[in-house]
Amino acid sequence: MKRLLVLLLSAIMVFSLAACSKGAEEKPSGEQTQTGDTKELDYPKRAIEIVVPFGAGGSADSMTRTAANLMGNYIDKPINVINKAGGGGVDGMVYVAQAPADGYTILQITPSHSIAEALERPNASLTGDFEPIANFQKDIQVFGVSKDSKFKTIDELLEYAKANPGELKIGGTSPGGLDDYMANGFAEAAGVEITYVPYNSAAETKAAVLGGEIDIYQDKVLSFNTMVKSGEVRPLVVLHNERLTMVEELKDTPCTVEKGINFTQGSWRGFAVKKGTPQEIKDYLEEVIEKVYNSKEYRAIADKEMSDIIPGYVGQKEYGEMWKSEVAKFKEILVK
């Protein structure tokens, strides 16, 4: 009886050891990634390229370079930012759409890409050719004039515009894109006619308003505020539903809603990859971007530049729904 019991216990031990061994073989062994995931991910093995589909010097370019620099704290491969301006953001989108779906070429996106899809522009489609990673910033548009302009208030400018239809010029990048839409949308809501003049980059637009080629300067708070601080531009109106009292340079600038102008279109800036990119790579990039957004380094930058007045981070799933909503909105507004 005792011998039988010993044999039975031995058999149980052998069976248990075999089961543990099998379980260990089936469990992914991988090493820990830099973002804390225990699943092995053979990425990235080389430099990652982020494509800004607009010229250097604008809000999209500034945000991307800030994010890319901080991503280096979590990724041990270079993060290179390149500018591919043209076609209202479409040229850069086409460039990324033609790259492999391997996570090494990331597209920086804005509402201009939703507009391009709404207008069914050829060559690339935001929801058709790309998948979301995360949104990083949401921003508010401001209109102003050169320090040498004769217009001191938005009321003076609108009074002149009503008396001289189409004479005033407003500049921007992305012809047929977001700047174009915001300029004409504002004009329509205000009951005036303004001529939109497209430029290839934000730097060219700034030079044009300071040089007197155009009358009105428009930009996001992030970039506009820099021009205000330097004394080169005078703010006239914020496209928002309330005054930006938390921004010292804009606290006394009226918003469109208080002026009876029902137009508050703003911008957003985020990241996407080509459709077909492996889910684990998208998850990895999303996690890195979220870490950057919540990092003390970025929070300090955002506080200083007032670039996070509206909380900007949105993850993959919600961002994808946001794309669809934006495309539908622009179709309703732009496609007659």
Phi and psi restraints in degrees (value plus and minus 20) as a CYANA .aco file:
   2 LYS   PHI     -83.6   -43.6
   2 LYS   PSI     -61.6   -21.6
   3 ARG   PHI     -82.0   -42.0
   3 ARG   PSI     -59.7   -19.7
   4 LEU   PHI     -83.5   -43.5
   4 LEU   PSI     -59.9   -19.9
   5 LEU   PHI     -84.9   -44.9
   5 LEU   PSI     -62.4   -22.4
   6 VAL   PHI     -82.1   -42.1
   6 VAL   PSI     -63.5   -23.5
   7 LEU   PHI     -82.3   -42.3
   7 LEU   PSI     -60.1   -20.1
   8 LEU   PHI     -84.7   -44.7
   8 LEU   PSI     -63.7   -23.7
   9 LEU   PHI     -85.0   -45.0
   9 LEU   PSI     -58.1   -18.1
  10 SER   PHI     -83.4   -43.4
  10 SER   PSI     -60.7   -20.7
  11 ALA   PHI     -83.9   -43.9
  11 ALA   PSI     -60.3   -20.3
  12 ILE   PHI     -84.0   -44.0
  12 ILE   PSI     -61.7   -21.7
  13 MET   PHI     -83.9   -43.9
  13 MET   PSI     -63.2   -23.2
  14 VAL   PHI     -81.7   -41.7
  14 VAL   PSI     -64.1   -24.1
  15 PHE   PHI     -82.5   -42.5
  15 PHE   PSI     -61.7   -21.7
  16 SER   PHI     -85.5   -45.5
  16 SER   PSI     -62.7   -22.7
  17 LEU   PHI     -83.1   -43.1
  17 LEU   PSI     -59.0   -19.0
  18 ALA   PHI     -85.3   -45.3
  18 ALA   PSI     -60.7   -20.7
  19 ALA   PHI     -85.3   -45.3
  19 ALA   PSI     -61.5   -21.5
  20 CYS   PHI     -84.2   -44.2
  20 CYS   PSI     -60.9   -20.9
  21 SER   PHI     -82.6   -42.6
  21 SER   PSI     -63.0   -23.0
  22 LYS   PHI     -83.9   -43.9
  22 LYS   PSI     -62.2   -22.2
  23 GLY   PHI     -83.0   -43.0
  23 GLY   PSI     -58.4   -18.4
  24 ALA   PHI     -86.2   -46.2
  24 ALA   PSI     -55.2   -15.2
  25 GLU   PHI     -89.0   -49.0
  25 GLU   PSI     -55.4   -15.4
  26 GLU   PHI     -99.7   -59.7
  26 GLU   PSI     -45.1    -5.1
  27 LYS   PHI     -93.9   -53.9
  27 LYS   PSI     111.8   151.8
  28 PRO   PHI     -77.1   -37.1
  28 PRO   PSI     110.8   150.8
  29 SER   PHI    -102.2   -62.2
  29 SER   PSI     -56.4   -16.4
  30 GLY   PHI     -24.8    15.2
  30 GLY   PSI     143.4   183.4
  31 GLU   PHI    -123.7   -83.7
  31 GLU   PSI     140.4   180.4
  32 GLN   PHI     -88.8   -48.8
  32 GLN   PSI     114.2   154.2
  33 THR   PHI    -102.2   -62.2
  33 THR   PSI     152.0   192.0
  34 GLN   PHI     -88.3   -48.3
  34 GLN   PSI     -40.5    -0.5
  35 THR   PHI    -115.0   -75.0
  35 THR   PSI     -14.3    25.7
  36 GLY   PHI      78.3   118.3
  36 GLY   PSI     -21.7    18.3
  37 ASP   PHI     -95.7   -55.7
  37 ASP   PSI     119.2   159.2
  38 THR   PHI    -106.8   -66.8
  38 THR   PSI     -27.1    12.9
  39 LYS   PHI    -103.6   -63.6
  39 LYS   PSI     114.7   154.7
  40 GLU   PHI     -87.5   -47.5
  40 GLU   PSI     114.7   154.7
  41 LEU   PHI    -156.7  -116.7
  41 LEU   PSI      95.6   135.6
  42 ASP   PHI    -104.4   -64.4
  42 ASP   PSI      38.3    78.3
  43 TYR   PHI    -180.5  -140.5
  43 TYR   PSI     120.4   160.4
  44 PRO   PHI    -107.3   -67.3
  44 PRO   PSI     128.9   168.9
  45 LYS   PHI    -125.2   -85.2
  45 LYS   PSI     -27.6    12.4
  46 ARG   PHI    -171.6  -131.6
  46 ARG   PSI    -195.1  -155.1
  47 ALA   PHI     -83.1   -43.1
  47 ALA   PSI     126.7   166.7
  48 ILE   PHI    -126.0   -86.0
  48 ILE   PSI     118.3   158.3
  49 GLU   PHI    -130.5   -90.5
  49 GLU   PSI     107.2   147.2
  50 ILE   PHI    -128.9   -88.9
  50 ILE   PSI     103.1   143.1
  51 VAL   PHI    -118.1   -78.1
  51 VAL   PSI     100.2   140.2
  52 VAL   PHI    -114.9   -74.9
  52 VAL   PSI      95.0   135.0
  53 PRO   PHI    -102.8   -62.8
  53 PRO   PSI       7.8    47.8
  54 PHE   PHI    -158.6  -118.6
  54 PHE   PSI     149.9   189.9
  55 GLY   PHI     -91.2   -51.2
  55 GLY   PSI     149.2   189.2
  56 ALA   PHI     -91.4   -51.4
  56 ALA   PSI     130.8   170.8
  57 GLY   PHI      78.9   118.9
  57 GLY   PSI     -31.2     8.8
  58 GLY   PHI    -111.3   -71.3
  58 GLY   PSI    -197.7  -157.7
  59 SER   PHI     -83.9   -43.9
  59 SER   PSI     -61.2   -21.2
  60 ALA   PHI     -83.5   -43.5
  60 ALA   PSI     -62.4   -22.4
  61 ASP   PHI     -86.3   -46.3
  61 ASP   PSI     -64.8   -24.8
  62 SER   PHI     -82.3   -42.3
  62 SER   PSI     -66.6   -26.6
  63 MET   PHI     -81.2   -41.2
  63 MET   PSI     -65.0   -25.0
  64 THR   PHI     -84.1   -44.1
  64 THR   PSI     -62.4   -22.4
  65 ARG   PHI     -87.5   -47.5
  65 ARG   PSI     -55.6   -15.6
  66 THR   PHI     -84.9   -44.9
  66 THR   PSI     -68.4   -28.4
  67 ALA   PHI     -83.1   -43.1
  67 ALA   PSI     -63.4   -23.4
  68 ALA   PHI     -82.1   -42.1
  68 ALA   PSI     -61.1   -21.1
  69 ASN   PHI     -81.8   -41.8
  69 ASN   PSI     -62.7   -22.7
  70 LEU   PHI     -95.7   -55.7
  70 LEU   PSI     -45.4    -5.4
  71 MET   PHI     -82.3   -42.3
  71 MET   PSI     -46.0    -6.0
  72 GLY   PHI     -82.4   -42.4
  72 GLY   PSI     -36.8     3.2
  73 ASN   PHI     -94.6   -54.6
  73 ASN   PSI     -36.2     3.8
  74 TYR   PHI    -140.5  -100.5
  74 TYR   PSI     -33.7     6.3
  75 ILE   PHI    -143.3  -103.3
  75 ILE   PSI     108.8   148.8
  76 ASP   PHI    -111.7   -71.7
  76 ASP   PSI      -1.4    38.6
  77 LYS   PHI    -137.9   -97.9
  77 LYS   PSI     135.4   175.4
  78 PRO   PHI     -81.0   -41.0
  78 PRO   PSI     124.4   164.4
  79 ILE   PHI    -135.5   -95.5
  79 ILE   PSI      85.5   125.5
  80 ASN   PHI    -120.5   -80.5
  80 ASN   PSI     111.7   151.7
  81 VAL   PHI    -125.8   -85.8
  81 VAL   PSI     108.1   148.1
  82 ILE   PHI    -147.4  -107.4
  82 ILE   PSI     130.4   170.4
  83 ASN   PHI    -122.9   -82.9
  83 ASN   PSI     109.6   149.6
  84 LYS   PHI    -148.8  -108.8
  84 LYS   PSI      54.3    94.3
  85 ALA   PHI     -97.6   -57.6
  85 ALA   PSI     136.1   176.1
  86 GLY   PHI     112.8   152.8
  86 GLY   PSI     125.8   165.8
  87 GLY   PHI      46.2    86.2
  87 GLY   PSI       8.7    48.7
  88 GLY   PHI      44.6    84.6
  88 GLY   PSI      11.3    51.3
  89 GLY   PHI      77.3   117.3
  89 GLY   PSI     -27.5    12.5
  90 VAL   PHI     -95.7   -55.7
  90 VAL   PSI     -55.7   -15.7
  91 ASP   PHI     -80.1   -40.1
  91 ASP   PSI     -64.6   -24.6
  92 GLY   PHI     -86.1   -46.1
  92 GLY   PSI     -55.5   -15.5
  93 MET   PHI     -85.1   -45.1
  93 MET   PSI     -61.6   -21.6
  94 VAL   PHI     -84.1   -44.1
  94 VAL   PSI     -60.7   -20.7
  95 TYR   PHI     -77.7   -37.7
  95 TYR   PSI     -66.0   -26.0
  96 VAL   PHI     -92.0   -52.0
  96 VAL   PSI     -55.2   -15.2
  97 ALA   PHI     -83.6   -43.6
  97 ALA   PSI     -44.8    -4.8
  98 GLN   PHI    -110.2   -70.2
  98 GLN   PSI     -26.3    13.7
  99 ALA   PHI    -105.1   -65.1
  99 ALA   PSI     142.5   182.5
 100 PRO   PHI     -83.7   -43.7
 100 PRO   PSI     130.1   170.1
 101 ALA   PHI    -106.3   -66.3
 101 ALA   PSI      46.4    86.4
 102 ASP   PHI    -144.7  -104.7
 102 ASP   PSI     -14.8    25.2
 103 GLY   PHI      64.5   104.5
 103 GLY   PSI     -18.8    21.2
 104 TYR   PHI    -113.1   -73.1
 104 TYR   PSI     -27.0    13.0
 105 THR   PHI    -149.4  -109.4
 105 THR   PSI      90.5   130.5
 106 ILE   PHI    -127.3   -87.3
 106 ILE   PSI     120.4   160.4
 107 LEU   PHI    -122.9   -82.9
 107 LEU   PSI     109.0   149.0
 108 GLN   PHI    -105.6   -65.6
 108 GLN   PSI     110.6   150.6
 109 ILE   PHI    -146.1  -106.1
 109 ILE   PSI     136.7   176.7
 110 THR   PHI    -161.3  -121.3
 110 THR   PSI     157.7   197.7
 111 PRO   PHI     -79.0   -39.0
 111 PRO   PSI     -39.0     1.0
 112 SER   PHI     -77.4   -37.4
 112 SER   PSI     -50.7   -10.7
 113 HIS   PHI     -97.4   -57.4
 113 HIS   PSI     -50.4   -10.4
 114 SER   PHI     -87.7   -47.7
 114 SER   PSI     -59.4   -19.4
 115 ILE   PHI     -84.9   -44.9
 115 ILE   PSI     -62.4   -22.4
 116 ALA   PHI     -78.9   -38.9
 116 ALA   PSI     -59.9   -19.9
 117 GLU   PHI     -90.7   -50.7
 117 GLU   PSI     -59.9   -19.9
 118 ALA   PHI     -80.6   -40.6
 118 ALA   PSI     -55.3   -15.3
 119 LEU   PHI    -108.7   -68.7
 119 LEU   PSI     -18.3    21.7
 120 GLU   PHI      35.5    75.5
 120 GLU   PSI      25.9    65.9
 121 ARG   PHI     -90.1   -50.1
 121 ARG   PSI     124.6   164.6
 122 PRO   PHI     -93.8   -53.8
 122 PRO   PSI     149.6   189.6
 123 ASN   PHI      68.8   108.8
 123 ASN   PSI     -55.6   -15.6
 124 ALA   PHI    -178.2  -138.2
 124 ALA   PSI     130.6   170.6
 125 SER   PHI    -154.0  -114.0
 125 SER   PSI     111.5   151.5
 126 LEU   PHI     -77.8   -37.8
 126 LEU   PSI     -78.1   -38.1
 127 THR   PHI     -98.4   -58.4
 127 THR   PSI     -39.4     0.6
 128 GLY   PHI    -105.5   -65.5
 128 GLY   PSI     -51.5   -11.5
 129 ASP   PHI    -133.2   -93.2
 129 ASP   PSI     -28.9    11.1
 130 PHE   PHI    -152.0  -112.0
 130 PHE   PSI     143.5   183.5
 131 GLU   PHI    -150.0  -110.0
 131 GLU   PSI     123.8   163.8
 132 PRO   PHI     -94.7   -54.7
 132 PRO   PSI     128.2   168.2
 133 ILE   PHI    -127.6   -87.6
 133 ILE   PSI     -81.8   -41.8
 134 ALA   PHI    -191.0  -151.0
 134 ALA   PSI     130.4   170.4
 135 ASN   PHI    -109.4   -69.4
 135 ASN   PSI     129.4   169.4
 136 PHE   PHI    -139.2   -99.2
 136 PHE   PSI     -56.6   -16.6
 137 GLN   PHI    -159.1  -119.1
 137 GLN   PSI     128.0   168.0
 138 LYS   PHI    -142.3  -102.3
 138 LYS   PSI     121.4   161.4
 139 ASP   PHI    -158.6  -118.6
 139 ASP   PSI     146.9   186.9
 140 ILE   PHI    -138.9   -98.9
 140 ILE   PSI     120.0   160.0
 141 GLN   PHI    -109.9   -69.9
 141 GLN   PSI     123.4   163.4
 142 VAL   PHI    -148.8  -108.8
 142 VAL   PSI     119.8   159.8
 143 PHE   PHI    -130.0   -90.0
 143 PHE   PSI     121.7   161.7
 144 GLY   PHI    -177.0  -137.0
 144 GLY   PSI    -192.8  -152.8
 145 VAL   PHI    -156.2  -116.2
 145 VAL   PSI     146.6   186.6
 146 SER   PHI     -83.2   -43.2
 146 SER   PSI     134.3   174.3
 147 LYS   PHI     -79.3   -39.3
 147 LYS   PSI     -43.5    -3.5
 148 ASP   PHI    -112.1   -72.1
 148 ASP   PSI     -19.1    20.9
 149 SER   PHI     -86.5   -46.5
 149 SER   PSI     129.1   169.1
 150 LYS   PHI     -97.2   -57.2
 150 LYS   PSI     -33.3     6.7
 151 PHE   PHI    -107.4   -67.4
 151 PHE   PSI     100.8   140.8
 152 LYS   PHI    -119.1   -79.1
 152 LYS   PSI     -42.8    -2.8
 153 THR   PHI    -157.3  -117.3
 153 THR   PSI     143.8   183.8
 154 ILE   PHI     -87.3   -47.3
 154 ILE   PSI     -50.0   -10.0
 155 ASP   PHI     -85.2   -45.2
 155 ASP   PSI     -62.3   -22.3
 156 GLU   PHI     -84.0   -44.0
 156 GLU   PSI     -61.8   -21.8
 157 LEU   PHI     -85.4   -45.4
 157 LEU   PSI     -64.5   -24.5
 158 LEU   PHI     -88.2   -48.2
 158 LEU   PSI     -55.1   -15.1
 159 GLU   PHI     -82.1   -42.1
 159 GLU   PSI     -63.2   -23.2
 160 TYR   PHI     -87.2   -47.2
 160 TYR   PSI     -61.5   -21.5
 161 ALA   PHI     -83.0   -43.0
 161 ALA   PSI     -57.0   -17.0
 162 LYS   PHI     -88.9   -48.9
 162 LYS   PSI     -53.7   -13.7
 163 ALA   PHI    -102.2   -62.2
 163 ALA   PSI     -38.1     1.9
 164 ASN   PHI    -154.7  -114.7
 164 ASN   PSI      51.9    91.9
 165 PRO   PHI     -76.2   -36.2
 165 PRO   PSI     108.2   148.2
 166 GLY   PHI      59.3    99.3
 166 GLY   PSI     -24.3    15.7
 167 GLU   PHI     -95.7   -55.7
 167 GLU   PSI     -59.7   -19.7
 168 LEU   PHI     -92.0   -52.0
 168 LEU   PSI     120.5   160.5
 169 LYS   PHI    -135.3   -95.3
 169 LYS   PSI     117.7   157.7
 170 ILE   PHI    -144.1  -104.1
 170 ILE   PSI     114.8   154.8
 171 GLY   PHI    -121.2   -81.2
 171 GLY   PSI     149.1   189.1
 172 GLY   PHI     155.4   195.4
 172 GLY   PSI     148.4   188.4
 173 THR   PHI    -114.6   -74.6
 173 THR   PSI    -195.8  -155.8
 174 SER   PHI      31.6    71.6
 174 SER   PSI      50.9    90.9
 175 PRO   PHI     -79.1   -39.1
 175 PRO   PSI     110.0   150.0
 176 GLY   PHI      57.1    97.1
 176 GLY   PSI     -13.5    26.5
 177 GLY   PHI    -129.2   -89.2
 177 GLY   PSI    -170.8  -130.8
 178 LEU   PHI     -85.9   -45.9
 178 LEU   PSI     -65.6   -25.6
 179 ASP   PHI     -80.1   -40.1
 179 ASP   PSI     -62.2   -22.2
 180 ASP   PHI     -81.0   -41.0
 180 ASP   PSI     -67.5   -27.5
 181 TYR   PHI     -82.0   -42.0
 181 TYR   PSI     -63.3   -23.3
 182 MET   PHI     -88.2   -48.2
 182 MET   PSI     -57.6   -17.6
 183 ALA   PHI     -83.8   -43.8
 183 ALA   PSI     -69.0   -29.0
 184 ASN   PHI     -96.3   -56.3
 184 ASN   PSI     -52.0   -12.0
 185 GLY   PHI     -86.0   -46.0
 185 GLY   PSI     -61.8   -21.8
 186 PHE   PHI     -82.6   -42.6
 186 PHE   PSI     -67.6   -27.6
 187 ALA   PHI     -78.9   -38.9
 187 ALA   PSI     -64.1   -24.1
 188 GLU   PHI     -83.8   -43.8
 188 GLU   PSI     -63.6   -23.6
 189 ALA   PHI     -86.5   -46.5
 189 ALA   PSI     -50.0   -10.0
 190 ALA   PHI    -107.4   -67.4
 190 ALA   PSI     -27.8    12.2
 191 GLY   PHI      55.9    95.9
 191 GLY   PSI      13.9    53.9
 192 VAL   PHI    -151.8  -111.8
 192 VAL   PSI     150.1   190.1
 193 GLU   PHI    -135.5   -95.5
 193 GLU   PSI     106.1   146.1
 194 ILE   PHI    -149.0  -109.0
 194 ILE   PSI     120.4   160.4
 195 THR   PHI    -109.6   -69.6
 195 THR   PSI     104.9   144.9
 196 TYR   PHI    -110.9   -70.9
 196 TYR   PSI     110.0   150.0
 197 VAL   PHI    -138.4   -98.4
 197 VAL   PSI      94.2   134.2
 198 PRO   PHI    -103.6   -63.6
 198 PRO   PSI     126.1   166.1
 199 TYR   PHI    -149.2  -109.2
 199 TYR   PSI     143.6   183.6
 200 ASN   PHI     -98.3   -58.3
 200 ASN   PSI     -42.6    -2.6
 201 SER   PHI    -171.1  -131.1
 201 SER   PSI     143.7   183.7
 202 ALA   PHI     -83.9   -43.9
 202 ALA   PSI     -54.4   -14.4
 203 ALA   PHI     -81.7   -41.7
 203 ALA   PSI     -61.7   -21.7
 204 GLU   PHI     -85.9   -45.9
 204 GLU   PSI     -58.8   -18.8
 205 THR   PHI     -83.8   -43.8
 205 THR   PSI     -64.1   -24.1
 206 LYS   PHI     -81.7   -41.7
 206 LYS   PSI     -63.5   -23.5
 207 ALA   PHI     -82.7   -42.7
 207 ALA   PSI     -56.3   -16.3
 208 ALA   PHI     -87.2   -47.2
 208 ALA   PSI     -62.0   -22.0
 209 VAL   PHI     -92.0   -52.0
 209 VAL   PSI     -57.3   -17.3
 210 LEU   PHI     -91.7   -51.7
 210 LEU   PSI     -47.3    -7.3
 211 GLY   PHI    -109.1   -69.1
 211 GLY   PSI     -21.9    18.1
 212 GLY   PHI      65.4   105.4
 212 GLY   PSI     -11.6    28.4
 213 GLU   PHI     -91.0   -51.0
 213 GLU   PSI     -53.3   -13.3
 214 ILE   PHI    -147.9  -107.9
 214 ILE   PSI     141.2   181.2
 215 ASP   PHI    -116.4   -76.4
 215 ASP   PSI     -52.0   -12.0
 216 ILE   PHI    -140.7  -100.7
 216 ILE   PSI     113.8   153.8
 217 TYR   PHI    -127.5   -87.5
 217 TYR   PSI     109.9   149.9
 218 GLN   PHI    -143.9  -103.9
 218 GLN   PSI     122.8   162.8
 219 ASP   PHI    -187.5  -147.5
 219 ASP   PSI     150.1   190.1
 220 LYS   PHI     -97.8   -57.8
 220 LYS   PSI     137.6   177.6
 221 VAL   PHI     -69.8   -29.8
 221 VAL   PSI     -62.6   -22.6
 222 LEU   PHI     -72.8   -32.8
 222 LEU   PSI     -65.4   -25.4
 223 SER   PHI    -112.4   -72.4
 223 SER   PSI     -57.2   -17.2
 224 PHE   PHI     -80.0   -40.0
 224 PHE   PSI     -61.8   -21.8
 225 ASN   PHI     -82.3   -42.3
 225 ASN   PSI     -51.8   -11.8
 226 THR   PHI     -82.7   -42.7
 226 THR   PSI     -60.4   -20.4
 227 MET   PHI     -89.1   -49.1
 227 MET   PSI     -53.3   -13.3
 228 VAL   PHI     -89.2   -49.2
 228 VAL   PSI     -64.4   -24.4
 229 LYS   PHI     -80.9   -40.9
 229 LYS   PSI     -54.7   -14.7
 230 SER   PHI     -97.8   -57.8
 230 SER   PSI     -30.3     9.7
 231 GLY   PHI      63.0   103.0
 231 GLY   PSI     -12.2    27.8
 232 GLU   PHI    -104.2   -64.2
 232 GLU   PSI     -44.5    -4.5
 233 VAL   PHI    -150.9  -110.9
 233 VAL   PSI     124.0   164.0
 234 ARG   PHI    -128.4   -88.4
 234 ARG   PSI     100.7   140.7
 235 PRO   PHI     -94.0   -54.0
 235 PRO   PSI     121.9   161.9
 236 LEU   PHI    -136.6   -96.6
 236 LEU   PSI     -58.4   -18.4
 237 VAL   PHI    -177.2  -137.2
 237 VAL   PSI     124.7   164.7
 238 VAL   PHI    -127.1   -87.1
 238 VAL   PSI     109.7   149.7
 239 LEU   PHI    -101.6   -61.6
 239 LEU   PSI      62.3   102.3
 240 HIS   PHI    -178.9  -138.9
 240 HIS   PSI     151.2   191.2
 241 ASN   PHI    -113.2   -73.2
 241 ASN   PSI     -19.4    20.6
 242 GLU   PHI    -176.4  -136.4
 242 GLU   PSI     140.3   180.3
 243 ARG   PHI     -88.9   -48.9
 243 ARG   PSI     129.5   169.5
 244 LEU   PHI    -110.6   -70.6
 244 LEU   PSI      52.4    92.4
 245 THR   PHI     -87.2   -47.2
 245 THR   PSI     -38.1     1.9
 246 MET   PHI    -101.5   -61.5
 246 MET   PSI     -28.9    11.1
 247 VAL   PHI    -125.0   -85.0
 247 VAL   PSI      90.1   130.1
 248 GLU   PHI     -72.1   -32.1
 248 GLU   PSI     -65.7   -25.7
 249 GLU   PHI     -92.1   -52.1
 249 GLU   PSI     -36.5     3.5
 250 LEU   PHI    -138.4   -98.4
 250 LEU   PSI     -16.9    23.1
 251 LYS   PHI     -82.9   -42.9
 251 LYS   PSI     -45.6    -5.6
 252 ASP   PHI    -120.3   -80.3
 252 ASP   PSI     -15.5    24.5
 253 THR   PHI    -106.9   -66.9
 253 THR   PSI     106.4   146.4
 254 PRO   PHI     -87.5   -47.5
 254 PRO   PSI     136.5   176.5
 255 CYS   PHI    -120.5   -80.5
 255 CYS   PSI     143.8   183.8
 256 THR   PHI     -82.0   -42.0
 256 THR   PSI     -60.9   -20.9
 257 VAL   PHI     -82.4   -42.4
 257 VAL   PSI     -62.0   -22.0
 258 GLU   PHI     -88.5   -48.5
 258 GLU   PSI     -38.7     1.3
 259 LYS   PHI    -113.4   -73.4
 259 LYS   PSI     -12.8    27.2
 260 GLY   PHI      56.5    96.5
 260 GLY   PSI      -1.8    38.2
 261 ILE   PHI    -125.4   -85.4
 261 ILE   PSI      87.4   127.4
 262 ASN   PHI    -104.5   -64.5
 262 ASN   PSI      49.7    89.7
 263 PHE   PHI    -169.0  -129.0
 263 PHE   PSI      97.4   137.4
 264 THR   PHI    -154.2  -114.2
 264 THR   PSI       6.4    46.4
 265 GLN   PHI     -79.2   -39.2
 265 GLN   PSI     112.1   152.1
 266 GLY   PHI    -141.8  -101.8
 266 GLY   PSI    -181.7  -141.7
 267 SER   PHI    -147.4  -107.4
 267 SER   PSI     147.2   187.2
 268 TRP   PHI    -166.0  -126.0
 268 TRP   PSI     135.1   175.1
 269 ARG   PHI    -160.0  -120.0
 269 ARG   PSI     106.6   146.6
 270 GLY   PHI    -171.1  -131.1
 270 GLY   PSI    -179.3  -139.3
 271 PHE   PHI    -154.8  -114.8
 271 PHE   PSI     126.8   166.8
 272 ALA   PHI    -163.3  -123.3
 272 ALA   PSI     143.4   183.4
 273 VAL   PHI    -150.6  -110.6
 273 VAL   PSI     144.8   184.8
 274 LYS   PHI     -83.1   -43.1
 274 LYS   PSI     120.3   160.3
 275 LYS   PHI     -78.7   -38.7
 275 LYS   PSI     116.5   156.5
 276 GLY   PHI      83.9   123.9
 276 GLY   PSI     -27.0    13.0
 277 THR   PHI     -83.4   -43.4
 277 THR   PSI     113.6   153.6
 278 PRO   PHI     -72.2   -32.2
 278 PRO   PSI     118.9   158.9
 279 GLN   PHI     -78.7   -38.7
 279 GLN   PSI     -57.4   -17.4
 280 GLU   PHI     -85.8   -45.8
 280 GLU   PSI     -49.5    -9.5
 281 ILE   PHI     -93.5   -53.5
 281 ILE   PSI     -60.9   -20.9
 282 LYS   PHI     -81.9   -41.9
 282 LYS   PSI     -62.0   -22.0
 283 ASP   PHI     -83.1   -43.1
 283 ASP   PSI     -61.7   -21.7
 284 TYR   PHI     -80.8   -40.8
 284 TYR   PSI     -68.4   -28.4
 285 LEU   PHI     -85.6   -45.6
 285 LEU   PSI     -59.2   -19.2
 286 GLU   PHI     -80.2   -40.2
 286 GLU   PSI     -63.7   -23.7
 287 GLU   PHI     -84.4   -44.4
 287 GLU   PSI     -62.0   -22.0
 288 VAL   PHI     -82.5   -42.5
 288 VAL   PSI     -66.2   -26.2
 289 ILE   PHI     -84.3   -44.3
 289 ILE   PSI     -58.9   -18.9
 290 GLU   PHI     -84.8   -44.8
 290 GLU   PSI     -60.2   -20.2
 291 LYS   PHI     -82.7   -42.7
 291 LYS   PSI     -61.1   -21.1
 292 VAL   PHI     -82.1   -42.1
 292 VAL   PSI     -66.5   -26.5
 293 TYR   PHI     -79.8   -39.8
 293 TYR   PSI     -58.4   -18.4
 294 ASN   PHI    -111.1   -71.1
 294 ASN   PSI     -21.4    18.6
 295 SER   PHI     -89.2   -49.2
 295 SER   PSI     131.3   171.3
 296 LYS   PHI     -84.5   -44.5
 296 LYS   PSI     -49.6    -9.6
 297 GLU   PHI     -85.2   -45.2
 297 GLU   PSI     -66.5   -26.5
 298 TYR   PHI     -91.3   -51.3
 298 TYR   PSI     -57.1   -17.1
 299 ARG   PHI     -80.0   -40.0
 299 ARG   PSI     -58.5   -18.5
 300 ALA   PHI     -85.5   -45.5
 300 ALA   PSI     -62.1   -22.1
 301 ILE   PHI     -84.5   -44.5
 301 ILE   PSI     -65.5   -25.5
 302 ALA   PHI     -82.3   -42.3
 302 ALA   PSI     -60.4   -20.4
 303 ASP   PHI     -85.6   -45.6
 303 ASP   PSI     -61.5   -21.5
 304 LYS   PHI     -87.3   -47.3
 304 LYS   PSI     -61.6   -21.6
 305 GLU   PHI    -113.1   -73.1
 305 GLU   PSI     -22.1    17.9
 306 MET   PHI      34.3    74.3
 306 MET   PSI      21.0    61.0
 307 SER   PHI    -114.9   -74.9
 307 SER   PSI     -15.5    24.5
 308 ASP   PHI    -151.1  -111.1
 308 ASP   PSI      17.1    57.1
 309 ILE   PHI     -78.8   -38.8
 309 ILE   PSI     -62.2   -22.2
 310 ILE   PHI    -123.1   -83.1
 310 ILE   PSI     100.4   140.4
 311 PRO   PHI     -71.3   -31.3
 311 PRO   PSI     108.7   148.7
 312 GLY   PHI    -119.9   -79.9
 312 GLY   PSI     -46.0    -6.0
 313 TYR   PHI     -90.4   -50.4
 313 TYR   PSI     111.3   151.3
 314 VAL   PHI    -160.5  -120.5
 314 VAL   PSI     108.2   148.2
 315 GLY   PHI     -97.7   -57.7
 315 GLY   PSI     158.4   198.4
 316 GLN   PHI     -69.8   -29.8
 316 GLN   PSI     -77.3   -37.3
 317 LYS   PHI     -83.1   -43.1
 317 LYS   PSI     -70.1   -30.1
 318 GLU   PHI     -85.6   -45.6
 318 GLU   PSI     -55.3   -15.3
 319 TYR   PHI     -85.7   -45.7
 319 TYR   PSI     -59.8   -19.8
 320 GLY   PHI     -81.0   -41.0
 320 GLY   PSI     -60.8   -20.8
 321 GLU   PHI     -86.4   -46.4
 321 GLU   PSI     -56.3   -16.3
 322 MET   PHI     -83.8   -43.8
 322 MET   PSI     -59.9   -19.9
 323 TRP   PHI     -76.5   -36.5
 323 TRP   PSI     -71.1   -31.1
 324 LYS   PHI     -79.5   -39.5
 324 LYS   PSI     -62.7   -22.7
 325 SER   PHI     -83.9   -43.9
 325 SER   PSI     -61.9   -21.9
 326 GLU   PHI     -85.7   -45.7
 326 GLU   PSI     -64.2   -24.2
 327 VAL   PHI     -80.4   -40.4
 327 VAL   PSI     -64.3   -24.3
 328 ALA   PHI     -82.9   -42.9
 328 ALA   PSI     -60.3   -20.3
 329 LYS   PHI     -84.2   -44.2
 329 LYS   PSI     -66.6   -26.6
 330 PHE   PHI     -88.8   -48.8
 330 PHE   PSI     -53.5   -13.5
 331 LYS   PHI     -81.6   -41.6
 331 LYS   PSI     -63.8   -23.8
 332 GLU   PHI     -83.0   -43.0
 332 GLU   PSI     -56.8   -16.8
 333 ILE   PHI    -103.7   -63.7
 333 ILE   PSI     -61.2   -21.2
 334 LEU   PHI    -116.0   -76.0
 334 LEU   PSI     -48.6    -8.6
 335 VAL   PHI    -113.4   -73.4
 335 VAL   PSI      88.4   128.4
